[in-house]
Amino acid sequence: MSENLKKTPLYDLHVELGAKMVPFAGYSMPVQYPAGIMTEHKHTRTGAAIFDVSHMGIVRLMGENAIPALESLLPADLENLAENSIRYSFFTNDAGGILDDLMITKVPGGLSLVINAACKDADIAHIKSKIGNQVEVEVEYGNALIALQGPKSVDVLTRFDARCADMKFMTFMTLDINGVSCQVSRSGYTGEDGYEIAIPGDKAEAIVRRLLDEPEVEVSGLGARDSLRMEAGLCLYGNDIDTTTTPIEAGLIWAIQKRRRTEGGFPGDDVILKQIADGAPRRLVGILPEGRAPLRAGVEIANADGDVVGKVTSGGFGPSVGGPIAIAYVASDYKTPDTALNALVRGKELPCRVVKMPFEQKSYFRG
């Protein structure tokens, strides 16, 4: 099995640094390093951490029809997106479900997409089959993609290219890092300020080693990435959102801009616009267990009468929160913060309550 796994350009460095490598979306990826998930998580909240996210896909849609073509597959307003700005969105299906979520950057002559590793092949096939005759589809291979995350990220990157300090959250720029031209966005998946940096694959290890020479920087793995994004209340595709969940149920209405709510024109628009008008039958909420026992994905949530009203989609320990946290879908009647519920774990009712997300306040730089 392991010999069939793909390796990122940073694989050898991970092994050298003592990473525990695990299969993830067809790649061998570092889940943690010797310091451990708790230390890596807390360091990201206070310093600067490097995550390897090279397993994700980068696709460019080029040509004058790129914007209307892509708008036919998702509910974002790309027409009014400024050049070198980024928008979060999701491909939808005819039932209003989510095929994948992605980041879209408006670049000269078209759009650049960052898509999830597990959905990469399906996304590319979907794009090509639906709009391949309207745009030029360019899949980038061989690049490394790293995330430099945490409040000290800007201090670190400024030493290489001072222009990074003026970038606002969700904007893009080509920067010079250690003499190499890199594509940089001020974005991330941790709730902290930071950057996502695309680097030519053959230059990636040298750049990461150079960044690790900076006193604030440590490596971090997929385990900490997951606990950080949970605390920030960010959805994970395949857990919190999938083809059976709508953007409205998932609390992602903010990612459907006004023009698209008015005009529609994307798959499942009838279902999604109806839920915007009338409400969704269930909602994604934060769950705070009263005890110390973590709630894992799949745990059912019940009301005071014992009726099952929801299910946990992500759960674990929140190192910054100092206790267990979970994300769950509950029937809309139970979405209000402070609603008392019970988690059903191995035949026992564990008291918990609904809380507003994020669990840990986001710290993005908006300028």
VODOVO-685913 format. One record per residue (C-alpha): residue number from 1; residue in three letters; chain; z, y, x. Coordinates in Angstrom, 2 decimals, m for minus. Layout:
# VODOVO-685913
<i:NUM&aa:Ala&ch:A&up:Z&north:Y&east:X>
...
This chain:
# VODOVO-685913
<i:1&aa:Met&ch:A&up:0.00&north:0.00&east:0.00>
<i:2&aa:Ser&ch:A&up:1.11&north:2.54&east:2.62>
<i:3&aa:Glu&ch:A&up:m2.11&north:2.18&east:4.63>
<i:4&aa:Asn&ch:A&up:m4.05&north:3.39&east:1.57>
<i:5&aa:Leu&ch:A&up:m2.09&north:6.64&east:1.35>
<i:6&aa:Lys&ch:A&up:m3.79&north:9.83&east:2.48>
<i:7&aa:Lys&ch:A&up:m2.17&north:11.95&east:5.17>
<i:8&aa:Thr&ch:A&up:m1.99&north:15.73&east:5.31>
<i:9&aa:Pro&ch:A&up:m2.85&north:17.57&east:8.57>
<i:10&aa:Leu&ch:A&up:0.93&north:17.89&east:9.15>
<i:11&aa:Tyr&ch:A&up:1.77&north:14.17&east:8.82>
<i:12&aa:Asp&ch:A&up:2.47&north:13.58&east:12.52>
<i:13&aa:Leu&ch:A&up:4.74&north:16.62&east:12.66>
<i:14&aa:His&ch:A&up:6.75&north:15.39&east:9.66>
<i:15&aa:Val&ch:A&up:7.30&north:12.03&east:11.35>
<i:16&aa:Glu&ch:A&up:8.28&north:13.74&east:14.62>
<i:17&aa:Leu&ch:A&up:10.82&north:15.87&east:12.74>
<i:18&aa:Gly&ch:A&up:12.42&north:12.77&east:11.24>
<i:19&aa:Ala&ch:A&up:11.16&north:13.15&east:7.68>
<i:20&aa:Lys&ch:A&up:11.63&north:10.38&east:5.15>
<i:21&aa:Met&ch:A&up:8.05&north:9.80&east:3.99>
<i:22&aa:Val&ch:A&up:7.32&north:8.61&east:0.43>
<i:23&aa:Pro&ch:A&up:4.16&north:8.00&east:m1.63>
<i:24&aa:Phe&ch:A&up:3.37&north:11.00&east:m3.83>
<i:25&aa:Ala&ch:A&up:0.10&north:11.55&east:m5.73>
<i:26&aa:Gly&ch:A&up:m1.76&north:9.26&east:m3.32>
<i:27&aa:Tyr&ch:A&up:m0.37&north:10.94&east:m0.18>
<i:28&aa:Ser&ch:A&up:2.39&north:10.11&east:2.26>
<i:29&aa:Met&ch:A&up:4.69&north:13.14&east:1.86>
<i:30&aa:Pro&ch:A&up:8.10&north:14.19&east:3.22>
<i:31&aa:Val&ch:A&up:10.80&north:13.93&east:0.55>
<i:32&aa:Gln&ch:A&up:13.52&north:15.15&east:2.93>
<i:33&aa:Tyr&ch:A&up:14.40&north:15.69&east:6.58>
<i:34&aa:Pro&ch:A&up:17.61&north:14.68&east:8.43>
<i:35&aa:Ala&ch:A&up:19.45&north:17.82&east:7.20>
<i:36&aa:Gly&ch:A&up:19.20&north:16.46&east:3.64>
<i:37&aa:Ile&ch:A&up:18.08&north:17.84&east:0.26>
<i:38&aa:Met&ch:A&up:21.24&north:19.87&east:m0.39>
<i:39&aa:Thr&ch:A&up:21.03&north:21.72&east:2.95>
<i:40&aa:Glu&ch:A&up:17.26&north:22.26&east:2.62>
<i:41&aa:His&ch:A&up:17.70&north:23.63&east:m0.91>
<i:42&aa:Lys&ch:A&up:20.48&north:26.06&east:0.05>
<i:43&aa:His&ch:A&up:18.60&north:27.22&east:3.15>
<i:44&aa:Thr&ch:A&up:15.59&north:28.10&east:0.99>
<i:45&aa:Arg&ch:A&up:17.84&north:30.28&east:m1.17>
<i:46&aa:Thr&ch:A&up:19.22&north:32.18&east:1.85>
<i:47&aa:Gly&ch:A&up:16.68&north:31.92&east:4.70>
<i:48&aa:Ala&ch:A&up:13.07&north:30.75&east:4.93>
<i:49&aa:Ala&ch:A&up:11.77&north:27.21&east:4.47>
<i:50&aa:Ile&ch:A&up:8.39&north:25.61&east:5.08>
<i:51&aa:Phe&ch:A&up:7.05&north:23.09&east:2.57>
<i:52&aa:Asp&ch:A&up:3.86&north:21.08&east:3.12>
<i:53&aa:Val&ch:A&up:1.82&north:21.27&east:m0.10>
<i:54&aa:Ser&ch:A&up:m1.50&north:20.23&east:1.45>
<i:55&aa:His&ch:A&up:m1.83&north:17.44&east:m1.14>
<i:56&aa:Met&ch:A&up:m2.77&north:20.05&east:m3.74>
<i:57&aa:Gly&ch:A&up:m6.43&north:20.82&east:m4.42>
<i:58&aa:Ile&ch:A&up:m8.30&north:24.05&east:m3.73>
<i:59&aa:Val&ch:A&up:m11.50&north:24.59&east:m5.72>
<i:60&aa:Arg&ch:A&up:m13.76&north:27.64&east:m5.77>
<i:61&aa:Leu&ch:A&up:m15.94&north:28.55&east:m8.75>
<i:62&aa:Met&ch:A&up:m18.62&north:30.93&east:m7.57>
<i:63&aa:Gly&ch:A&up:m21.28&north:32.92&east:m9.41>
<i:64&aa:Glu&ch:A&up:m21.55&north:35.65&east:m12.02>
<i:65&aa:Asn&ch:A&up:m20.59&north:33.28&east:m14.85>
<i:66&aa:Ala&ch:A&up:m17.37&north:32.05&east:m13.21>
<i:67&aa:Ile&ch:A&up:m15.03&north:34.04&east:m15.45>
<i:68&aa:Pro&ch:A&up:m16.52&north:33.30&east:m18.91>
<i:69&aa:Ala&ch:A&up:m17.11&north:29.68&east:m17.86>
<i:70&aa:Leu&ch:A&up:m13.52&north:29.06&east:m16.81>
<i:71&aa:Glu&ch:A&up:m12.16&north:31.01&east:m19.81>
<i:72&aa:Ser&ch:A&up:m13.86&north:28.40&east:m22.01>
<i:73&aa:Leu&ch:A&up:m11.49&north:25.76&east:m20.58>
<i:74&aa:Leu&ch:A&up:m8.17&north:27.64&east:m20.62>
<i:75&aa:Pro&ch:A&up:m6.32&north:30.47&east:m22.42>
<i:76&aa:Ala&ch:A&up:m5.90&north:33.00&east:m19.59>
<i:77&aa:Asp&ch:A&up:m7.52&north:36.44&east:m19.64>
<i:78&aa:Leu&ch:A&up:m9.48&north:36.43&east:m16.38>
<i:79&aa:Glu&ch:A&up:m11.79&north:39.27&east:m17.40>
<i:80&aa:Asn&ch:A&up:m8.97&north:41.77&east:m16.90>
<i:81&aa:Leu&ch:A&up:m7.59&north:40.19&east:m13.74>
<i:82&aa:Ala&ch:A&up:m7.82&north:42.53&east:m10.74>
<i:83&aa:Glu&ch:A&up:m9.58&north:41.32&east:m7.60>
<i:84&aa:Asn&ch:A&up:m7.25&north:39.49&east:m5.20>
<i:85&aa:Ser&ch:A&up:m4.72&north:39.01&east:m8.00>
<i:86&aa:Ile&ch:A&up:m3.44&north:35.64&east:m9.21>
<i:87&aa:Arg&ch:A&up:m2.81&north:34.28&east:m12.69>
<i:88&aa:Tyr&ch:A&up:m0.99&north:31.11&east:m13.76>
<i:89&aa:Ser&ch:A&up:m2.74&north:29.09&east:m16.47>
<i:90&aa:Phe&ch:A&up:m3.42&north:25.57&east:m17.77>
<i:91&aa:Phe&ch:A&up:m6.40&north:23.51&east:m18.90>
<i:92&aa:Thr&ch:A&up:m5.97&north:22.56&east:m22.56>
<i:93&aa:Asn&ch:A&up:m7.43&north:19.75&east:m24.65>
<i:94&aa:Asp&ch:A&up:m8.68&north:19.87&east:m28.25>
<i:95&aa:Ala&ch:A&up:m5.20&north:18.97&east:m29.56>
<i:96&aa:Gly&ch:A&up:m3.63&north:21.93&east:m27.71>
<i:97&aa:Gly&ch:A&up:m2.11&north:19.67&east:m25.06>
<i:98&aa:Ile&ch:A&up:m2.05&north:20.52&east:m21.36>
<i:99&aa:Leu&ch:A&up:m4.41&north:18.67&east:m18.99>
<i:100&aa:Asp&ch:A&up:m2.98&north:20.40&east:m15.90>
<i:101&aa:Asp&ch:A&up:m1.50&north:23.73&east:m14.86>
<i:102&aa:Leu&ch:A&up:m3.01&north:25.76&east:m12.05>
<i:103&aa:Met&ch:A&up:m3.11&north:29.06&east:m10.18>
<i:104&aa:Ile&ch:A&up:m6.28&north:31.19&east:m10.37>
<i:105&aa:Thr&ch:A&up:m7.15&north:33.92&east:m7.86>
<i:106&aa:Lys&ch:A&up:m9.95&north:36.40&east:m8.45>
<i:107&aa:Val&ch:A&up:m11.90&north:36.52&east:m5.17>
<i:108&aa:Pro&ch:A&up:m15.14&north:38.35&east:m4.31>
<i:109&aa:Gly&ch:A&up:m17.97&north:36.54&east:m6.10>
<i:110&aa:Gly&ch:A&up:m15.83&north:34.17&east:m8.13>
<i:111&aa:Leu&ch:A&up:m12.49&north:32.43&east:m8.58>
<i:112&aa:Ser&ch:A&up:m10.28&north:30.24&east:m6.40>
<i:113&aa:Leu&ch:A&up:m8.13&north:27.59&east:m8.07>
<i:114&aa:Val&ch:A&up:m5.11&north:25.68&east:m6.79>
<i:115&aa:Ile&ch:A&up:m4.65&north:22.47&east:m8.80>
<i:116&aa:Asn&ch:A&up:m2.00&north:19.73&east:m8.81>
<i:117&aa:Ala&ch:A&up:m2.44&north:16.76&east:m6.50>
<i:118&aa:Ala&ch:A&up:m1.98&north:14.08&east:m9.16>
<i:119&aa:Cys&ch:A&up:m4.61&north:15.69&east:m11.43>
<i:120&aa:Lys&ch:A&up:m7.00&north:16.81&east:m8.68>
<i:121&aa:Asp&ch:A&up:m9.80&north:14.29&east:m9.22>
<i:122&aa:Ala&ch:A&up:m9.59&north:14.52&east:m13.02>
<i:123&aa:Asp&ch:A&up:m9.57&north:18.34&east:m12.89>
<i:124&aa:Ile&ch:A&up:m12.64&north:18.49&east:m10.65>
<i:125&aa:Ala&ch:A&up:m14.49&north:16.01&east:m12.89>
<i:126&aa:His&ch:A&up:m13.47&north:18.04&east:m15.97>
<i:127&aa:Ile&ch:A&up:m14.72&north:21.30&east:m14.43>
<i:128&aa:Lys&ch:A&up:m18.00&north:19.77&east:m13.30>
<i:129&aa:Ser&ch:A&up:m18.70&north:18.05&east:m16.63>
<i:130&aa:Lys&ch:A&up:m17.86&north:21.09&east:m18.78>
<i:131&aa:Ile&ch:A&up:m19.09&north:24.07&east:m16.74>
<i:132&aa:Gly&ch:A&up:m20.80&north:22.59&east:m13.68>
<i:133&aa:Asn&ch:A&up:m24.17&north:23.89&east:m14.91>
<i:134&aa:Gln&ch:A&up:m22.82&north:27.48&east:m15.16>
<i:135&aa:Val&ch:A&up:m21.01&north:27.88&east:m11.82>
<i:136&aa:Glu&ch:A&up:m21.15&north:26.66&east:m8.26>
<i:137&aa:Val&ch:A&up:m18.19&north:24.30&east:m7.74>
<i:138&aa:Glu&ch:A&up:m16.93&north:24.20&east:m4.14>
<i:139&aa:Val&ch:A&up:m14.09&north:21.81&east:m3.32>
<i:140&aa:Glu&ch:A&up:m12.25&north:22.71&east:m0.12>
<i:141&aa:Tyr&ch:A&up:m11.45&north:19.75&east:2.11>
<i:142&aa:Gly&ch:A&up:m9.57&north:19.65&east:5.40>
<i:143&aa:Asn&ch:A&up:m7.37&north:22.72&east:4.90>
<i:144&aa:Ala&ch:A&up:m3.60&north:22.56&east:5.11>
<i:145&aa:Leu&ch:A&up:m1.56&north:24.40&east:2.51>
<i:146&aa:Ile&ch:A&up:2.03&north:25.37&east:3.25>
<i:147&aa:Ala&ch:A&up:4.62&north:27.31&east:1.29>
<i:148&aa:Leu&ch:A&up:6.93&north:29.64&east:3.21>
<i:149&aa:Gln&ch:A&up:9.73&north:30.29&east:0.74>
<i:150&aa:Gly&ch:A&up:13.00&north:32.20&east:0.69>
<i:151&aa:Pro&ch:A&up:14.35&north:35.76&east:1.02>
<i:152&aa:Lys&ch:A&up:13.70&north:35.85&east:4.79>
<i:153&aa:Ser&ch:A&up:10.03&north:34.80&east:4.42>
<i:154&aa:Val&ch:A&up:8.80&north:38.39&east:4.50>
<i:155&aa:Asp&ch:A&up:10.78&north:39.15&east:7.67>
<i:156&aa:Val&ch:A&up:9.27&north:36.11&east:9.37>
<i:157&aa:Leu&ch:A&up:5.67&north:36.65&east:8.32>
<i:158&aa:Thr&ch:A&up:5.80&north:40.39&east:9.11>
<i:159&aa:Arg&ch:A&up:6.16&north:39.47&east:12.80>
<i:160&aa:Phe&ch:A&up:2.68&north:37.91&east:12.63>
<i:161&aa:Asp&ch:A&up:0.90&north:40.33&east:10.26>
<i:162&aa:Ala&ch:A&up:2.80&north:43.33&east:8.90>
<i:163&aa:Arg&ch:A&up:0.42&north:43.68&east:5.94>
<i:164&aa:Cys&ch:A&up:2.23&north:40.80&east:4.21>
<i:165&aa:Ala&ch:A&up:5.20&north:43.07&east:3.45>
<i:166&aa:Asp&ch:A&up:3.12&north:45.25&east:1.10>
<i:167&aa:Met&ch:A&up:1.73&north:42.32&east:m0.90>
<i:168&aa:Lys&ch:A&up:3.09&north:42.17&east:m4.45>
<i:169&aa:Phe&ch:A&up:4.04&north:38.95&east:m6.24>
<i:170&aa:Met&ch:A&up:0.92&north:37.03&east:m7.39>
<i:171&aa:Thr&ch:A&up:m1.54&north:38.78&east:m5.08>
<i:172&aa:Phe&ch:A&up:m3.80&north:37.39&east:m2.35>
<i:173&aa:Met&ch:A&up:m4.85&north:38.57&east:1.11>
<i:174&aa:Thr&ch:A&up:m6.47&north:37.16&east:4.26>
<i:175&aa:Leu&ch:A&up:m3.94&north:37.56&east:7.08>
<i:176&aa:Asp&ch:A&up:m3.94&north:36.87&east:10.81>
<i:177&aa:Ile&ch:A&up:m1.24&north:34.34&east:11.70>
<i:178&aa:Asn&ch:A&up:m0.94&north:33.46&east:15.36>
<i:179&aa:Gly&ch:A&up:m4.57&north:34.46&east:15.91>
<i:180&aa:Val&ch:A&up:m5.88&north:32.37&east:13.01>
<i:181&aa:Ser&ch:A&up:m7.40&north:33.79&east:9.81>
<i:182&aa:Cys&ch:A&up:m5.39&north:32.37&east:6.88>
<i:183&aa:Gln&ch:A&up:m5.64&north:32.79&east:3.11>
<i:184&aa:Val&ch:A&up:m2.24&north:33.95&east:1.87>
<i:185&aa:Ser&ch:A&up:m0.83&north:34.46&east:m1.62>
<i:186&aa:Arg&ch:A&up:2.61&north:35.89&east:m2.41>
<i:187&aa:Ser&ch:A&up:3.70&north:33.14&east:m4.74>
<i:188&aa:Gly&ch:A&up:5.59&north:29.87&east:m4.83>
<i:189&aa:Tyr&ch:A&up:7.41&north:27.21&east:m6.80>
<i:190&aa:Thr&ch:A&up:11.05&north:27.80&east:m5.85>
<i:191&aa:Gly&ch:A&up:12.05&north:30.96&east:m7.72>
<i:192&aa:Glu&ch:A&up:12.35&north:32.77&east:m4.39>
<i:193&aa:Asp&ch:A&up:10.13&north:35.35&east:m2.75>
<i:194&aa:Gly&ch:A&up:7.59&north:33.73&east:m0.46>
<i:195&aa:Tyr&ch:A&up:4.03&north:32.93&east:0.43>
<i:196&aa:Glu&ch:A&up:1.55&north:30.08&east:0.07>
<i:197&aa:Ile&ch:A&up:m0.71&north:29.88&east:3.09>
<i:198&aa:Ala&ch:A&up:m4.02&north:27.99&east:3.44>
<i:199&aa:Ile&ch:A&up:m4.70&north:27.17&east:7.09>
<i:200&aa:Pro&ch:A&up:m7.70&north:25.43&east:8.73>
<i:201&aa:Gly&ch:A&up:m6.53&north:21.82&east:9.12>
<i:202&aa:Asp&ch:A&up:m7.01&north:21.68&east:12.89>
<i:203&aa:Lys&ch:A&up:m4.86&north:24.79&east:13.38>
<i:204&aa:Ala&ch:A&up:m2.09&north:23.90&east:10.93>
<i:205&aa:Glu&ch:A&up:0.32&north:22.02&east:13.18>
<i:206&aa:Ala&ch:A&up:0.29&north:24.74&east:15.85>
<i:207&aa:Ile&ch:A&up:0.95&north:27.46&east:13.26>
<i:208&aa:Val&ch:A&up:3.79&north:25.53&east:11.61>
<i:209&aa:Arg&ch:A&up:5.39&north:24.85&east:15.00>
<i:210&aa:Arg&ch:A&up:5.12&north:28.57&east:15.78>
<i:211&aa:Leu&ch:A&up:6.73&north:29.51&east:12.45>
<i:212&aa:Leu&ch:A&up:9.52&north:27.00&east:13.09>
<i:213&aa:Asp&ch:A&up:10.26&north:28.81&east:16.36>
<i:214&aa:Glu&ch:A&up:11.54&north:31.73&east:14.26>
<i:215&aa:Pro&ch:A&up:15.34&north:31.51&east:13.86>
<i:216&aa:Glu&ch:A&up:15.31&north:31.84&east:10.04>
<i:217&aa:Val&ch:A&up:12.83&north:28.99&east:9.43>
<i:218&aa:Glu&ch:A&up:13.56&north:25.31&east:8.68>
<i:219&aa:Val&ch:A&up:11.46&north:22.53&east:7.17>
<i:220&aa:Ser&ch:A&up:12.02&north:21.38&east:3.60>
<i:221&aa:Gly&ch:A&up:10.73&north:18.41&east:1.60>
<i:222&aa:Leu&ch:A&up:9.69&north:17.47&east:m1.92>
<i:223&aa:Gly&ch:A&up:13.28&north:16.70&east:m2.96>
<i:224&aa:Ala&ch:A&up:14.46&north:20.27&east:m2.40>
<i:225&aa:Arg&ch:A&up:11.23&north:21.61&east:m3.89>
<i:226&aa:Asp&ch:A&up:12.07&north:19.77&east:m7.11>
<i:227&aa:Ser&ch:A&up:15.68&north:20.96&east:m7.36>
<i:228&aa:Leu&ch:A&up:14.62&north:24.53&east:m6.54>
<i:229&aa:Arg&ch:A&up:11.92&north:24.61&east:m9.23>
<i:230&aa:Met&ch:A&up:14.30&north:23.08&east:m11.79>
<i:231&aa:Glu&ch:A&up:16.89&north:25.79&east:m11.15>
<i:232&aa:Ala&ch:A&up:14.10&north:28.36&east:m11.54>
<i:233&aa:Gly&ch:A&up:13.10&north:26.80&east:m14.88>
<i:234&aa:Leu&ch:A&up:9.57&north:26.03&east:m13.68>
<i:235&aa:Cys&ch:A&up:7.63&north:23.21&east:m15.33>
<i:236&aa:Leu&ch:A&up:6.50&north:20.13&east:m13.42>
<i:237&aa:Tyr&ch:A&up:3.23&north:18.65&east:m14.67>
<i:238&aa:Gly&ch:A&up:3.70&north:15.05&east:m15.76>
<i:239&aa:Asn&ch:A&up:7.38&north:15.65&east:m16.58>
<i:240&aa:Asp&ch:A&up:7.84&north:18.85&east:m18.59>
<i:241&aa:Ile&ch:A&up:4.23&north:19.42&east:m19.59>
<i:242&aa:Asp&ch:A&up:1.39&north:16.98&east:m20.21>
<i:243&aa:Thr&ch:A&up:m1.37&north:16.18&east:m22.70>
<i:244&aa:Thr&ch:A&up:1.20&north:15.71&east:m25.50>
<i:245&aa:Thr&ch:A&up:2.90&north:19.12&east:m25.06>
<i:246&aa:Thr&ch:A&up:1.50&north:22.48&east:m26.09>
<i:247&aa:Pro&ch:A&up:2.00&north:25.71&east:m24.12>
<i:248&aa:Ile&ch:A&up:4.03&north:27.15&east:m27.02>
<i:249&aa:Glu&ch:A&up:6.40&north:24.17&east:m27.10>
<i:250&aa:Ala&ch:A&up:6.78&north:24.54&east:m23.32>
<i:251&aa:Gly&ch:A&up:7.67&north:28.26&east:m23.57>
<i:252&aa:Leu&ch:A&up:4.49&north:29.30&east:m21.76>
<i:253&aa:Ile&ch:A&up:3.25&north:31.83&east:m24.34>
<i:254&aa:Trp&ch:A&up:3.63&north:34.53&east:m21.63>
<i:255&aa:Ala&ch:A&up:0.69&north:32.94&east:m19.81>
<i:256&aa:Ile&ch:A&up:m1.63&north:33.49&east:m22.81>
<i:257&aa:Gln&ch:A&up:m2.65&north:37.13&east:m22.62>
<i:258&aa:Lys&ch:A&up:m3.18&north:39.30&east:m25.71>
<i:259&aa:Arg&ch:A&up:m6.99&north:39.17&east:m25.75>
<i:260&aa:Arg&ch:A&up:m7.00&north:35.37&east:m25.76>
<i:261&aa:Arg&ch:A&up:m4.37&north:35.23&east:m28.52>
<i:262&aa:Thr&ch:A&up:m6.68&north:37.41&east:m30.62>
<i:263&aa:Glu&ch:A&up:m10.04&north:35.90&east:m29.75>
<i:264&aa:Gly&ch:A&up:m9.22&north:32.25&east:m28.99>
<i:265&aa:Gly&ch:A&up:m12.25&north:30.50&east:m27.53>
<i:266&aa:Phe&ch:A&up:m10.47&north:27.75&east:m25.56>
<i:267&aa:Pro&ch:A&up:m9.85&north:24.04&east:m26.34>
<i:268&aa:Gly&ch:A&up:m7.10&north:23.53&east:m28.90>
<i:269&aa:Asp&ch:A&up:m7.05&north:27.22&east:m29.84>
<i:270&aa:Asp&ch:A&up:m6.54&north:26.38&east:m33.53>
<i:271&aa:Val&ch:A&up:m3.34&north:24.43&east:m32.79>
<i:272&aa:Ile&ch:A&up:m2.01&north:26.88&east:m30.19>
<i:273&aa:Leu&ch:A&up:m2.72&north:30.06&east:m32.18>
<i:274&aa:Lys&ch:A&up:m1.15&north:28.50&east:m35.28>
<i:275&aa:Gln&ch:A&up:2.01&north:27.72&east:m33.28>
<i:276&aa:Ile&ch:A&up:2.08&north:31.31&east:m31.98>
<i:277&aa:Ala&ch:A&up:1.98&north:32.53&east:m35.59>
<i:278&aa:Asp&ch:A&up:4.23&north:29.93&east:m37.25>
<i:279&aa:Gly&ch:A&up:6.38&north:28.55&east:m34.43>
<i:280&aa:Ala&ch:A&up:6.35&north:25.18&east:m32.67>
<i:281&aa:Pro&ch:A&up:8.21&north:22.09&east:m33.95>
<i:282&aa:Arg&ch:A&up:10.07&north:21.66&east:m30.65>
<i:283&aa:Arg&ch:A&up:10.90&north:23.80&east:m27.63>
<i:284&aa:Leu&ch:A&up:11.57&north:23.29&east:m23.95>
<i:285&aa:Val&ch:A&up:15.12&north:24.42&east:m23.11>
<i:286&aa:Gly&ch:A&up:17.67&north:24.30&east:m20.34>
<i:287&aa:Ile&ch:A&up:20.51&north:21.81&east:m20.78>
<i:288&aa:Leu&ch:A&up:23.86&north:22.15&east:m19.02>
<i:289&aa:Pro&ch:A&up:25.97&north:18.97&east:m19.11>
<i:290&aa:Glu&ch:A&up:29.74&north:19.52&east:m19.36>
<i:291&aa:Gly&ch:A&up:30.65&north:16.82&east:m16.85>
<i:292&aa:Arg&ch:A&up:29.37&north:15.95&east:m13.36>
<i:293&aa:Ala&ch:A&up:27.01&north:13.15&east:m14.40>
<i:294&aa:Pro&ch:A&up:23.33&north:14.10&east:m13.96>
<i:295&aa:Leu&ch:A&up:20.92&north:13.63&east:m16.85>
<i:296&aa:Arg&ch:A&up:17.66&north:11.99&east:m15.80>
<i:297&aa:Ala&ch:A&up:14.21&north:12.21&east:m17.41>
<i:298&aa:Gly&ch:A&up:14.03&north:10.07&east:m20.54>
<i:299&aa:Val&ch:A&up:17.66&north:10.56&east:m21.64>
<i:300&aa:Glu&ch:A&up:17.82&north:11.25&east:m25.38>
<i:301&aa:Ile&ch:A&up:19.62&north:14.30&east:m26.80>
<i:302&aa:Ala&ch:A&up:21.49&north:14.03&east:m30.12>
<i:303&aa:Asn&ch:A&up:23.12&north:16.46&east:m32.53>
<i:304&aa:Ala&ch:A&up:26.72&north:16.26&east:m33.79>
<i:305&aa:Asp&ch:A&up:25.70&north:13.71&east:m36.46>
<i:306&aa:Gly&ch:A&up:24.23&north:11.39&east:m33.83>
<i:307&aa:Asp&ch:A&up:20.62&north:12.08&east:m34.82>
<i:308&aa:Val&ch:A&up:18.24&north:12.16&east:m31.85>
<i:309&aa:Val&ch:A&up:16.74&north:15.67&east:m31.68>
<i:310&aa:Gly&ch:A&up:15.26&north:15.74&east:m28.19>
<i:311&aa:Lys&ch:A&up:14.64&north:14.19&east:m24.80>
<i:312&aa:Val&ch:A&up:15.24&north:15.21&east:m21.17>
<i:313&aa:Thr&ch:A&up:12.04&north:15.73&east:m19.16>
<i:314&aa:Ser&ch:A&up:13.58&north:16.77&east:m15.80>
<i:315&aa:Gly&ch:A&up:17.13&north:16.48&east:m14.57>
<i:316&aa:Gly&ch:A&up:19.32&north:16.25&east:m11.52>
<i:317&aa:Phe&ch:A&up:21.86&north:18.17&east:m9.47>
<i:318&aa:Gly&ch:A&up:21.42&north:21.93&east:m9.02>
<i:319&aa:Pro&ch:A&up:22.82&north:22.75&east:m5.57>
<i:320&aa:Ser&ch:A&up:22.91&north:26.52&east:m6.22>
<i:321&aa:Val&ch:A&up:24.35&north:26.02&east:m9.71>
<i:322&aa:Gly&ch:A&up:26.93&north:23.59&east:m8.31>
<i:323&aa:Gly&ch:A&up:26.48&north:20.92&east:m10.95>
<i:324&aa:Pro&ch:A&up:24.01&north:18.90&east:m13.00>
<i:325&aa:Ile&ch:A&up:21.14&north:20.66&east:m14.81>
<i:326&aa:Ala&ch:A&up:18.36&north:19.39&east:m17.04>
<i:327&aa:Ile&ch:A&up:15.24&north:20.52&east:m18.86>
<i:328&aa:Ala&ch:A&up:14.54&north:18.99&east:m22.27>
<i:329&aa:Tyr&ch:A&up:12.47&north:19.27&east:m25.43>
<i:330&aa:Val&ch:A&up:14.60&north:19.72&east:m28.53>
<i:331&aa:Ala&ch:A&up:13.69&north:20.28&east:m32.17>
<i:332&aa:Ser&ch:A&up:13.30&north:24.02&east:m32.74>
<i:333&aa:Asp&ch:A&up:16.42&north:24.19&east:m34.92>
<i:334&aa:Tyr&ch:A&up:18.47&north:23.44&east:m31.79>
<i:335&aa:Lys&ch:A&up:16.80&north:25.78&east:m29.25>
<i:336&aa:Thr&ch:A&up:19.35&north:28.62&east:m29.47>
<i:337&aa:Pro&ch:A&up:21.47&north:29.08&east:m26.31>
<i:338&aa:Asp&ch:A&up:25.03&north:27.68&east:m26.56>
<i:339&aa:Thr&ch:A&up:24.02&north:25.08&east:m29.16>
<i:340&aa:Ala&ch:A&up:26.32&north:22.08&east:m28.59>
<i:341&aa:Leu&ch:A&up:24.56&north:18.72&east:m28.26>
<i:342&aa:Asn&ch:A&up:25.21&north:15.28&east:m26.78>
<i:343&aa:Ala&ch:A&up:23.24&north:13.38&east:m24.17>
<i:344&aa:Leu&ch:A&up:23.06&north:9.64&east:m24.84>
<i:345&aa:Val&ch:A&up:23.67&north:7.86&east:m21.51>
<i:346&aa:Arg&ch:A&up:24.26&north:4.10&east:m21.43>
<i:347&aa:Gly&ch:A&up:25.73&north:4.08&east:m24.92>
<i:348&aa:Lys&ch:A&up:27.99&north:7.07&east:m24.32>
<i:349&aa:Glu&ch:A&up:27.77&north:10.57&east:m25.77>
<i:350&aa:Leu&ch:A&up:28.03&north:13.15&east:m22.97>
<i:351&aa:Pro&ch:A&up:28.64&north:16.71&east:m24.24>
<i:352&aa:Cys&ch:A&up:26.10&north:19.33&east:m23.15>
<i:353&aa:Arg&ch:A&up:24.80&north:22.66&east:m24.36>
<i:354&aa:Val&ch:A&up:21.53&north:24.55&east:m24.54>
<i:355&aa:Val&ch:A&up:21.21&north:27.37&east:m22.00>
<i:356&aa:Lys&ch:A&up:18.61&north:30.02&east:m21.31>
<i:357&aa:Met&ch:A&up:16.44&north:29.33&east:m18.26>
<i:358&aa:Pro&ch:A&up:16.24&north:30.01&east:m15.38>
<i:359&aa:Phe&ch:A&up:19.51&north:28.46&east:m14.26>
<i:360&aa:Glu&ch:A&up:19.21&north:30.48&east:m11.04>
<i:361&aa:Gln&ch:A&up:17.76&north:34.00&east:m11.21>
<i:362&aa:Lys&ch:A&up:14.25&north:34.35&east:m9.77>
<i:363&aa:Ser&ch:A&up:13.81&north:36.69&east:m6.81>
<i:364&aa:Tyr&ch:A&up:10.10&north:37.61&east:m6.70>
<i:365&aa:Phe&ch:A&up:8.86&north:40.73&east:m4.95>
<i:366&aa:Arg&ch:A&up:7.10&north:42.96&east:m7.47>
<i:367&aa:Gly&ch:A&up:6.93&north:46.08&east:m5.31>
